[in-house]
Amino acid sequence: MPETGGIILGIDLGTTNSLGAYMTAAGPVVVRDAGGAALVPSVLAFGPDGQVTVGRQAKAHAVENPLSTIYSVKRLMGKSLKDVAEDLRVLPYAIKPGPNDTVLVDVAGSGRTPQELSAMVLEDIRRRAEAALGVKITQAVITVPAYFDDAQRQATRDAGRLAGLEVRRIVNEPTAAALAYGLDRKSDSCIAVYDLGGGTFDISILRCSEGVFQVLSTNGDTRLGGDDLDRELIDMLTGEIRARFGEELEFGPATRQALKAFAEEAKVRLSDYQQAKVQVDLGGGRVFERIITRDEFEARAAKWIDHTLEHCRRALADAGLAPGDIEEVVMVGGCTRIPLVRRRIAEFFGRNVYTAVNPDEVVALGAAVQAGILAGMKRDTLLLDVTPLSVGIETLGGGMGKLIMRNSAVPCMASETFTTCIDNQSAVDIHILQGERELAADCRSLGRFVLRGVPPMPAGMPRISVTFLIDANGILNVSARELKSGVEASVQVTPSHGLTAQQVDAMVKESYAHAMEDFEAHRVIDLRNEATRVINAIEKALGARGHVLAASDRARLDQAVADLKAAMKSEDGDAIDAAMRAANEAAQALTADQMNDVLRQTATGRKISEF
């Protein structure tokens, strides 16, 4: 097979379905199979001989092979067993703990990582594209939810590498959709991309002008999507089945796989019809039949749609816009076909939603546009994306020192200089954090590394520059350098698993709810650190020149230092600040004597003309 000829494949690796697209001179084109189908179900079936089937055929035989048919792998990417506890209730296949607090899918006794399984889907898409284009493909742009964290993005990159692809760029799904939507739109406009897929939800606010796509803000949840709507129907059905046939009734893997399939089919049918019939054969002559109405489904789905609206409000607030400022609302993801979703979003933004672009294909088309930009085929488009959460380091006393704020445009870099708090400190522990709160304990730990070899110096003398770099893929790199000696250390932050939905949601919520108390707590930490430096300086000066003070001045200074130490034990920032001012004032006589002593030593043996 001939080489690519510069083709970079755009891939939408989805929870429910995946697909590929490529860029041509006429625009992006979706890869289709011989039957004209673009969507590849993100489903894998493992045969007894080890053969793997991907896509529609695997999905068609899921009920027959419930333990060896794997789906919704995207929700496991970069996660721990605790993170996926809710999914275990309905997944028919087994999940077990993996190394570094990750998960493994148990396939015939063999543990497979989510990256390996995702790679099989990516490889199938690559092969389809190669068959359609007649060339070998080795490079790709892959999309991810905007709220994927560093570990999830890195896991996606690893999956691409396992599939034989060099991942040239990781692009946020709503941003990719905006690229596809805005290809022929040159006027300045603000658009919202509402992306509700099978496993994740994102909302991004963008400004599009003359080929520049600038993301103003993004928000979302990596664990909110069509799978949750399916689970609502499954819970309803299992509850009614147990009520009819007995509470002790167990649902085996085959039944759970069937319930998943029935729920998904009912959800899709209810987008076009007012009712859907479900029939479940439980064995032993027991058959459960149920007509589900659209009203019933919408009543159970409403709370999930409400969650998405909360994220929409936050994204608009971060962008400094109101719903009326949005000129177009682009709908992305299969779940945006649900009538309730379209109604609620239209009501929220006060305008009809834009549905002219196929919601299943638009992300892949946008990935192809970005691939075309990287390949040099399209030079009149610029993509400016953002990072969803703030990142920083833990400061002395447990504060969160933010270096890059959420919704900062990526790629981006920020540096700040810190120092030591102990004399002759030779190593500095750098604790990297993510979140919106002011205290380290309330933020998520991303990792640690140690800067060693700092030359022995008095506390406060070393100058340690910490630099955060978030690349175009949203992956964080941190480095630290002691400026006087030049010693440095660095780390690429890849935490072992990702954020839970509750953690992602809570980070921004709590930053507002606790803003005043957080800032006061951070102020107290800073004042204590400054007070410690003041006390150390006074005690060092007393040791060297304390004998020159008058008894009354020494008593006053000793009392001021004691008062400051007592104030530091409280949570009253104003009291610490006042005590520190009093200590500095009481130390003035000592400070003046020190200055005079320095001047005397400098002047000794020198003529006036030499000054």
C-alpha positions in Angstrom: 0.0 0.0 0.0 1.4 3.4 -0.9 2.3 6.0 1.8 -0.2 8.6 2.9 0.8 11.5 0.6 0.3 13.9 3.5 -3.1 12.6 4.7 -3.8 13.0 8.4 -6.9 11.2 9.5 -9.4 13.0 11.8 -11.0 10.6 14.3 -14.0 11.0 16.7 -13.4 8.3 19.3 -16.9 8.2 20.9 -18.5 6.4 23.8 -21.2 4.9 21.6 -20.0 5.3 18.0 -16.7 6.3 16.4 -15.8 7.5 12.9 -13.1 9.0 10.8 -12.9 11.8 8.2 -10.2 13.4 6.0 -9.6 16.7 4.4 -9.8 17.4 0.7 -9.5 20.5 -1.4 -13.3 20.7 -1.4 -13.6 20.2 2.3 -13.8 17.5 5.0 -15.2 14.1 4.0 -16.4 11.3 6.2 -15.0 7.8 5.8 -17.7 5.3 4.8 -17.7 1.6 4.4 -18.9 -0.3 1.3 -22.5 -0.1 2.5 -22.3 3.7 2.9 -22.2 3.6 6.7 -20.0 6.1 8.5 -20.6 5.2 12.2 -18.6 2.4 13.8 -20.2 1.3 17.0 -17.5 1.5 19.8 -18.1 -2.2 20.6 -15.7 -5.1 20.7 -16.4 -8.8 20.7 -13.8 -11.4 21.7 -14.2 -14.9 20.3 -13.1 -18.1 22.0 -10.2 -18.3 19.5 -9.0 -14.8 20.5 -10.3 -13.2 17.3 -11.7 -9.6 17.8 -14.7 -8.2 16.0 -15.3 -4.5 16.0 -18.4 -2.5 15.2 -21.9 -3.5 14.1 -21.2 -7.2 14.0 -19.9 -7.1 17.6 -22.9 -5.1 18.7 -25.4 -7.5 16.9 -24.2 -10.5 19.0 -23.8 -8.7 22.3 -26.7 -10.6 24.0 -25.3 -14.0 22.9 -21.8 -13.1 24.2 -22.4 -10.8 27.2 -19.2 -11.4 29.0 -16.9 -11.0 26.0 -18.7 -8.0 24.4 -17.2 -4.7 25.5 -18.7 -1.3 25.1 -18.6 2.2 26.7 -14.8 1.9 27.1 -14.4 5.7 26.8 -15.9 6.1 30.3 -13.2 4.0 31.7 -10.3 5.9 30.3 -7.9 7.3 33.0 -10.3 6.1 35.8 -9.9 4.1 39.0 -12.2 1.3 40.2 -13.8 3.8 42.6 -14.5 6.2 39.8 -16.5 3.6 37.8 -18.5 2.1 40.7 -21.8 3.3 39.3 -21.1 1.7 35.9 -20.5 -1.7 37.6 -24.2 -2.0 38.4 -25.2 -2.3 34.8 -22.1 -3.5 32.8 -22.3 -7.2 32.0 -18.6 -7.7 31.6 -16.1 -7.7 34.6 -13.8 -4.9 35.6 -11.0 -5.3 38.0 -8.3 -3.0 39.5 -5.2 -2.4 37.4 -1.8 -0.9 38.2 -1.4 2.7 39.5 -5.1 2.8 40.5 -6.4 2.3 37.0 -9.0 -0.3 35.8 -8.7 -3.4 33.6 -11.5 -5.1 31.7 -11.5 -8.8 32.3 -11.7 -10.6 28.9 -11.5 -14.4 29.2 -9.4 -14.1 32.3 -7.0 -11.6 30.6 -6.9 -8.0 31.8 -7.2 -5.4 29.0 -6.6 -1.7 29.6 -9.1 0.8 28.2 -6.3 2.1 26.1 -5.8 -1.3 24.5 -9.5 -1.7 23.8 -9.8 1.9 22.4 -6.8 1.2 20.2 -8.7 -1.7 18.6 -11.5 0.7 17.6 -9.0 3.2 16.3 -7.2 0.6 14.3 -10.5 -0.5 12.7 -11.2 3.1 11.7 -7.7 3.4 10.3 -8.1 0.3 8.2 -11.5 1.5 6.8 -9.9 4.8 5.8 -6.9 3.0 4.2 -9.3 0.8 2.2 -11.4 3.8 1.1 -8.4 5.9 0.1 -6.0 3.3 -1.0 -3.0 4.7 1.0 -1.3 3.8 4.2 -2.2 6.1 7.1 0.1 6.7 10.0 -1.0 10.0 11.5 -4.2 11.2 13.1 -6.0 14.0 15.0 -8.2 12.5 17.7 -10.9 14.4 19.6 -11.7 14.2 23.3 -14.3 15.8 25.6 -13.3 19.3 26.6 -13.3 18.2 30.3 -10.9 15.3 29.8 -8.0 15.8 32.2 -4.3 15.1 31.7 -4.5 11.4 32.4 -7.5 10.9 30.0 -5.8 12.9 27.2 -2.6 10.9 27.7 -4.6 7.7 27.7 -6.1 8.7 24.4 -2.7 9.5 22.9 -1.5 6.0 24.1 -4.4 4.4 22.4 -3.5 6.0 19.2 0.1 4.9 19.4 -1.1 1.3 20.1 -3.2 1.5 16.9 -0.2 2.4 14.9 -0.9 6.1 14.7 1.2 9.2 15.5 -1.3 11.4 17.3 -0.5 14.9 15.9 -3.1 16.7 18.0 -5.7 16.1 20.6 -8.7 18.5 20.0 -11.6 19.2 22.2 -14.9 17.8 20.7 -17.0 21.0 20.8 -14.1 22.9 19.3 -13.8 20.4 16.5 -17.5 20.8 15.9 -17.2 24.6 15.7 -14.4 24.2 13.1 -16.7 22.1 10.9 -19.7 24.4 11.5 -17.9 27.6 10.8 -15.9 26.7 7.7 -17.8 29.1 5.5 -18.7 31.7 8.1 -16.5 34.8 8.1 -18.6 37.3 10.0 -17.9 38.0 13.7 -20.2 35.9 15.8 -20.5 34.1 19.2 -21.7 30.5 19.1 -22.4 27.9 21.7 -21.6 24.3 21.0 -23.8 21.9 23.0 -22.3 18.4 22.8 -24.3 15.6 24.5 -22.9 12.2 23.5 -23.1 8.7 24.7 -20.8 9.2 27.8 -19.8 12.8 28.1 -21.2 16.4 28.0 -19.5 19.6 27.0 -20.6 23.2 26.4 -18.2 25.6 24.8 -18.6 29.3 24.0 -16.7 30.5 20.9 -16.1 33.6 19.0 -15.7 33.1 15.2 -14.3 35.8 13.1 -12.4 35.8 9.7 -11.2 32.2 10.1 -10.2 32.6 13.8 -12.0 30.2 16.2 -11.4 31.5 19.8 -12.8 29.4 22.7 -14.0 31.9 25.3 -15.0 29.3 27.9 -15.8 25.7 28.3 -17.6 23.6 30.9 -19.0 20.1 31.2 -19.0 16.6 32.7 -17.0 13.6 31.6 -19.6 11.3 33.1 -22.9 12.6 31.7 -24.4 11.3 28.5 -26.7 8.8 26.8 -25.4 6.0 29.0 -27.0 7.7 31.9 -30.4 8.1 30.1 -30.2 4.4 29.2 -29.5 3.6 32.9 -32.7 5.5 33.8 -34.7 3.2 31.6 -32.9 0.1 32.8 -33.5 1.0 36.4 -37.2 1.6 35.6 -37.5 -1.8 33.9 -35.5 -3.8 36.5 -37.6 -2.3 39.3 -40.9 -3.2 37.6 -39.6 -6.7 36.7 -38.6 -7.4 40.3 -42.0 -6.1 41.5 -43.8 -8.5 39.2 -41.6 -11.6 39.4 -40.0 -11.3 42.8 -37.4 -9.1 44.5 -34.9 -11.9 44.7 -34.7 -12.1 40.9 -31.1 -11.8 39.6 -30.1 -10.3 36.3 -27.4 -12.3 34.6 -24.9 -10.9 32.1 -27.0 -11.8 29.1 -30.1 -10.1 30.6 -28.1 -7.0 31.5 -26.7 -6.9 28.0 -30.3 -7.3 26.6 -31.6 -4.6 28.9 -28.9 -2.2 27.7 -29.8 -2.9 24.1 -33.5 -2.5 24.7 -33.0 0.8 26.6 -30.8 2.2 23.9 -33.3 1.2 21.1 -36.2 2.7 23.1 -34.4 5.9 23.7 -33.7 6.3 19.9 -37.2 5.3 18.9 -38.7 7.8 21.4 -37.0 10.7 19.5 -39.3 10.0 16.5 -42.3 8.3 18.1 -44.5 8.8 21.1 -44.0 5.3 22.5 -41.7 2.3 22.3 -42.3 -1.4 23.1 -39.9 -3.4 25.2 -40.1 -7.2 25.6 -37.6 -9.1 27.8 -37.4 -12.9 27.9 -36.3 -13.7 31.5 -36.3 -17.5 30.9 -38.4 -20.1 32.6 -41.5 -19.0 30.6 -41.3 -15.5 32.1 -41.7 -12.6 29.7 -41.9 -9.0 30.6 -43.6 -6.6 28.2 -43.8 -2.8 28.6 -44.9 0.2 26.5 -42.7 3.2 27.4 -44.1 6.6 26.4 -42.1 9.6 25.5 -43.6 11.5 28.5 -42.3 8.8 30.9 -38.9 8.9 29.3 -38.7 12.7 29.4 -39.7 12.7 33.1 -36.8 10.5 33.9 -34.4 12.3 31.6 -35.3 15.8 32.8 -32.8 15.9 35.7 -29.9 15.1 33.4 -30.9 17.8 31.0 -31.1 20.2 34.0 -27.5 19.3 34.8 -26.4 20.3 31.3 -28.1 23.7 31.7 -26.2 24.3 34.9 -23.0 23.9 32.9 -24.3 26.2 30.2 -24.9 28.9 32.8 -21.4 28.6 34.1 -19.8 28.6 30.7 -21.7 31.8 29.8 -20.7 33.5 33.1 -17.1 32.6 32.5 -17.3 34.1 29.0 -19.0 37.2 30.3 -22.0 36.7 28.1 -25.8 36.2 28.5 -27.9 33.7 26.6 -29.1 36.4 24.3 -25.6 37.2 23.2 -25.3 33.8 21.5 -26.1 34.0 17.8 -26.2 30.2 17.1 -26.4 27.1 19.2 -24.8 24.1 17.4 -26.1 20.7 18.5 -23.5 17.9 18.6 -23.9 14.2 19.7 -26.6 11.7 19.1 -28.5 12.6 22.3 -29.2 16.1 20.9 -31.8 14.4 18.7 -34.0 13.9 21.7 -36.9 16.4 21.4 -36.7 17.3 25.1 -33.1 18.3 24.8 -33.8 20.5 21.8 -36.8 22.2 23.5 -35.0 22.9 26.7 -31.8 24.3 25.0 -33.9 26.4 22.7 -35.8 27.8 25.7 -32.6 28.5 27.6 -30.9 30.4 24.8 -34.1 32.0 23.4 -33.5 30.8 19.9 -34.0 27.8 17.7 -31.0 25.4 17.8 -28.9 24.7 14.8 -29.3 21.1 13.6 -28.3 21.3 9.9 -25.0 19.6 10.5 -25.3 15.8 11.2 -24.7 15.7 15.0 -23.0 12.3 14.7 -20.5 13.4 12.1 -19.7 17.0 12.8 -16.9 16.3 15.4 -15.1 14.0 13.0 -15.4 16.5 10.2 -13.9 19.2 12.5 -11.0 16.8 13.4 -10.4 16.5 9.6 -10.3 20.3 9.3 -7.7 20.4 12.1 -5.8 17.6 10.3 -5.9 19.6 7.1 -4.5 22.7 8.9 -1.6 20.6 10.3 -1.0 19.1 6.8 -0.8 22.6 5.3 -3.9 22.1 3.2 -5.8 24.9 5.0 -3.9 28.0 6.1 -6.6 30.5 6.7 -8.0 29.0 9.9 -6.6 29.5 13.4 -7.8 27.5 16.4 -7.5 29.0 19.9 -8.7 26.5 22.6 -8.8 26.8 26.5 -7.9 24.7 29.6 -11.0 23.9 31.7 -9.6 24.1 35.3 -6.9 26.2 37.1 -3.5 24.6 37.9 -0.9 25.6 40.4 1.3 24.5 43.3 0.9 24.1 47.0 2.6 27.0 48.9 3.9 27.1 52.5 1.1 26.5 54.9 -1.2 24.7 52.5 -2.3 27.4 50.2 -3.0 26.9 46.4 -0.8 29.2 44.3 -2.6 29.3 40.9 -0.3 29.8 37.9 -2.7 29.1 35.0 -6.3 30.1 35.5 -9.2 28.1 34.0 -10.3 29.1 30.6 -6.9 30.3 29.7 -6.1 29.9 26.0 -3.8 27.0 25.2 -1.0 26.5 24.5 0.0 28.7 27.4 2.8 29.2 29.9 3.1 30.8 33.3 6.0 31.3 35.7 6.3 32.4 39.2 9.2 32.7 41.6 9.1 31.1 45.0 11.7 30.8 47.8 12.6 28.6 50.8 11.4 28.8 54.4 14.3 27.0 56.1 18.0 27.9 56.3 20.3 25.8 54.1 17.4 23.9 52.5 18.8 21.8 49.7 15.7 20.3 48.2 12.2 21.7 47.4 9.1 19.5 47.1 6.8 20.8 44.2 3.2 19.7 44.7 1.1 20.3 41.6 -2.6 20.9 42.1 -5.8 21.4 40.0 -8.9 23.2 41.1 -10.6 26.4 41.9 -10.4 26.5 45.7 -7.8 28.6 47.7 -6.5 25.8 49.9 -4.4 22.8 48.7 -6.6 20.4 50.7 -9.6 21.4 48.7 -8.0 20.9 45.3 -7.0 17.8 43.4 -3.4 16.6 43.5 -1.9 16.0 40.1 1.5 14.9 41.1 4.8 15.8 42.9 8.5 16.1 42.0 11.5 17.3 44.0 14.1 20.0 43.0 17.3 18.8 44.5 20.8 20.3 44.7 19.8 23.8 45.9 22.9 25.4 47.3 22.8 26.1 51.1 21.5 29.6 51.6 19.6 31.4 54.3 15.8 31.1 54.2 14.3 33.5 51.7 17.5 33.8 49.6 17.0 31.1 46.9 15.0 32.1 43.9 13.1 29.1 42.5 11.2 29.8 39.3 8.3 27.3 38.7 7.0 27.2 35.1 3.7 25.6 34.0 3.3 24.8 30.3 0.0 23.4 28.9 0.6 22.4 25.3 -1.9 22.5 22.4 -3.1 19.0 23.4 -4.0 20.2 26.9 -1.2 18.2 28.5 0.6 19.8 31.5 4.4 20.0 31.9 5.9 21.6 35.0 9.5 22.6 35.6 11.4 24.3 38.5 14.8 26.1 38.4 16.9 27.7 41.1 18.0 30.9 39.4 21.3 31.4 41.3 22.7 27.9 40.8 20.9 26.8 37.6 19.8 23.4 39.1 16.4 22.3 37.6 13.9 19.5 37.5 10.8 18.9 35.4 7.8 16.5 35.1 5.0 15.8 32.6 1.9 15.6 34.7 0.0 12.4 34.0 -2.1 11.5 37.1 -3.1 7.9 37.4 -6.8 8.5 36.9 -9.3 11.2 36.0 -11.8 13.4 37.8 -15.1 12.1 38.9 -18.2 13.9 37.7 -18.8 15.1 41.3 -15.3 16.4 41.6 -15.4 18.3 38.3 -18.8 19.8 39.1 -17.9 20.6 42.7 -14.6 22.4 41.9 -16.2 25.4 40.4 -19.3 25.3 42.6 -17.3 25.3 45.7 -15.0 28.1 44.5 -18.0 30.4 44.5 -19.7 29.1 47.6 -16.6 29.4 49.7 -14.9 32.3 47.9 -14.7 34.7 50.9 -13.7 32.1 53.5 -11.1 30.6 51.1 -9.5 34.0 50.4 -9.4 34.8 54.2 -7.9 31.4 54.9 -5.3 32.0 52.2 -4.6 35.5 53.6 -4.0 34.0 57.1 -1.5 31.5 55.6 0.4 34.3 53.8 0.4 36.4 57.0 1.7 33.5 59.1 4.5 32.9 56.5 5.4 36.6 56.6 5.3 36.7 60.4 7.6 33.7 60.6 10.1 35.5 58.4 9.8 38.6 60.7 10.4 36.6 63.9 13.4 34.7 62.4 15.0 38.0 61.3 14.4 39.6 64.8 15.8 36.6 66.6 18.8 36.4 64.4 19.5 40.2 64.9 19.0 39.8 68.7 21.6 37.1 68.7 24.1 39.3 67.0 23.3 42.8 68.4 20.8 42.3 71.2 23.2 43.6 73.8 23.1 47.1 72.5 19.4 47.6 73.2 18.2 49.4 76.3 16.5 47.2 78.8 13.1 48.9 78.1 13.5 48.5 74.3 14.5 44.8 74.8 11.5 44.1 77.0 9.2 45.8 74.5 10.6 43.8 71.6 10.4 40.5 73.5 6.8 41.2 74.4 6.0 42.1 70.7 7.5 38.9 69.5 5.6 36.8 72.1 2.4 38.6 71.1 3.1 37.9 67.4 3.7 34.2 68.1 0.4 34.0 70.1 -1.5 35.8 67.3 -0.1 33.3 64.7 -2.0 30.5 66.4 -5.4 32.1 65.7 -7.3 32.3 62.4 -7.7 36.1 62.7 -5.7 37.6 59.9 -6.2 41.2 61.1 -4.8 40.2 64.6 -1.7 38.6 62.9 -1.2 41.7 60.7 -1.5 44.1 63.7 0.9 42.0 65.8 3.4 41.8 63.0 3.3 45.6 62.5 3.8 46.0 66.3 6.8 43.7 66.2 8.4 45.5 63.3 7.9 48.8 65.1 9.4 47.4 68.3 12.4 46.2 66.3 13.2 49.7 64.8 15.8 50.5 67.5 17.6 47.1 66.7 17.3 47.7 63.0 18.8 51.2 63.3 21.7 49.9 65.3 22.4 47.2 62.7 22.4 49.8 59.9 24.8 52.0 61.9 27.1 49.1 62.6 27.2 48.3 58.8 28.0 52.0 58.1 30.7 52.0 60.8 32.4 48.9 59.3 32.2 50.3 55.8 33.7 53.7 56.8 36.5 52.4 59.0 39.9 53.3 57.6 38.5 55.2 54.7 38.9 58.9 53.8 35.8 61.2 53.2 37.1 61.7 49.6 36.7 58.0 49.0 32.9 58.1 49.4 
